[in-house]
Amino acid sequence: MTNLDPLPDEIECEAGGAANGREPGGARVEIITSRDVPLGGPRAMTVKRTLPQRQRSLIGAWCFVDHYGPDDVSASGGMDVPSHPHTGLQTVSWLFEGNVTHHDSGDNHAVVRPGEVNLMTSGAGICHTEVSTQDTTVLHGVQLWTVLPDEHRETSGRRFDHHVPEPVAFDGGSALVFMGSLLGSSSPVSTFSPLLGAEIRLDPGAALTIDVDRDFEHGLLVDAGDLTLEGVSVEPTQLAYTGVGETTLTVRNVGDSPGRAVLIGGTPFEEEIIMWWNFIGRTHDEVARYRQEWEEHSERFGRVHGYIGHDPEGLTRLPAPTLPTTTLKPRVNPAGRARTD
């Protein structure tokens, strides 16, 4: 998925947001609320974005978290994103309902389906398209990005990985581990820093205490249900953050309907980065060069073949927004802890 903001924010990283409490002896929890972002066009599908924002811009190497749906495609128009570029990142697509076609300039062509992770690695540069399929009536899922470490961002090459995780059953629910390891299940998907990604489903009244890596910071994105993390209520589309040093986390469904959430985590990403539009770089000049190369149809990004979208404006590729008049500043990950004020 692309960032379709016509004036993408320059977001300076601060040390997190308000911590809303915890269970006795449990982890401190910081609630990150979402903001609405239209995904292009007059009948735009609206996504709920929690990362990045001024409150907190990374959780481990996770730098972008969008939640969307459930959306009636007949009303919203669904997803139709023409060719757009990426540098310095991996995109992680995870659906709850509906299907999306994917085409990229690495000559990878796939259909993203519920419960199947699709991970695209940009390397030095890639472009791709995303369109909900004609048989999709409801579109519902999350789109995530992770930052590539400096040593891998130019050398990893264009790549596409697909994995269908087996459900892990536990008393009161189940989980699908699509990246990293959790609950005795491990994903074979390759990452370039220590990461975790899993969908967790909880029956009404159920609770799950999870053994987690103490070197990871974690985020719980709630999709449905009345869920709590460490006793703190987390509303749908909110992201609950916990810092490093925790060995267990407890998620509860205190409501009368099934609950679902996505748990992400990773070791704090300590490199300074500049994230603007769909580019992740290290300096203003580097990002400006990426933008210029995209506008000049540079081979850095290649070409997409196979895009068939609604495309009411006749676009085959998205133009880059205008750079801000000020110099883009680097940002770093917060210090791996939830704020106490």
Helices and strands as residue ranges (DSSP letters): E 30-32, E 35-38, E 46-51, E 62-72, H 73-76, E 80-86, E 89-97, E 100-104, E 109-112, E 117-121, E 126-132, E 138-147, H 150-153, E 159-163, E 168-170, E 173-179, E 181-182, E 185-186, E 195-202, E 207-211, E 217-224, E 227-229, E 232-234, E 239-242, E 248-253, E 259-266, E 274-276, E 279-281, H 284-295
